[in-house]
Amino acid sequence: MAETKMMDLQEFIDKGYQQEIHRRFLHPLGLAMPMKPNPDGEGWILYGIKDHRNEPEGIVFTPKQIPLEVAMAKAELVAGEFEKRAFVRNKVFGFTIQPVGVEPIMDVVDTGSIGAIDIPNSFDEEVFSSSEDDR
């Protein structure tokens, strides 16, 4: 099996994954995974889990933390990536998000290969970017 690639935290932040994990999952639960610059000046470090579960409304981002245009662009990028992968996961596994207790098809997992799946050519940047008219 091929060596697992690692994404650096700067790319994770820049591409919007950190924002969307917080916005879609952690913040409604009253949790956050803050990152701070690495003291050695190289990249970022995750330094714990903030716990606001005693606040029933959870946590929200403010425009001061993430400007609206930046937040929207990141959300759209992650949504497009999710949609692309959802199509393939549904074809291969019959689900996008793995239900608890459902085991994946092991020959696909073991080989890391899904074989030939007819993926529409429509998966391009234009399909996953929305215009002002779409909002």
Buried (B, 14 or more C-beta within 10 A) or exposed (E): EEEEEEEEBEEBBEBBBBBBBBBEEBBEEBBBEEBEEEEEEEEBEEEEEEEBEEEEEBBEEEEEEBEEEEBBEBBBBBBBBBEBEEBBBEEBBEEEEEEEEEEBEEEEEEEEEBEEEEEEEEEEEEEBEEEEEEE
